Amino acid sequence: MQVKIIDHPLIQHKLSLVRDVKTGTKEFRELLEEISTLMAFELTRNLPLEETQVETPLTTCTCKMLSGKKIAIVPILRAGLGMVNGIVKLIPAAKVGHIGVYRDHETLKPVEYFCKLPTDVAERELIVVDPMLATGGSAVAAIEMLKAKGAKQIKLMCLVAAPEGVAVMNAHHPDVEVYVAAVDSHLNERGYIVPGLGDAGDRIFGTK
Ligand code: URA
């Protein structure tokens, strides 16, 4: 299965705080941003480096710097927005695209309602972000849309996944690596991840 659980102690500690029903909007936002930064650290582990000459106060030495691989972050609206700033802190030159999909109540099929991407999407590595990988419907649809627009290298970064969502992602997009902080027990009858953290969008934006 193409899922990598990032179980760093700092991430697990912050995730427990995020799950807590007593955690308010301000703290929830801050924690989600911090976890996103820590997860992005792991996601970018294999970024290519190139050698360069650096003059230190003492001598000249051969050092390594990022070779300038182009990255774009693509939050799935709206909850994915809560993860963007945490990644941009680490990769300030990243472009940010946006994609919005909703589920049609009658057909139950995902419908794209917004998509704005960098023009050179085919040359960029995309980090698609959404805190909750529940049924997998939105992520699968969003990634299908990104591929249709030329995207070739895609990673998906979520906070919490349900096993059902991971399986659906893997079945539809086996080429996409999925990074999560936890895979929870199951989905309930209303499509919520259990134990989960509730509705991520509502908790980020303070809505109900
Ligand atoms: N979306 C959420 O925000 N929470 C869930 O538990 C499932 C989907």
Residues whose N, C-alpha, C, O or C-beta is under 5 A from the ligand:
A	BS01	URA	M132 A134 G191 Y192 I193 G196 G198 D199 A200 G201
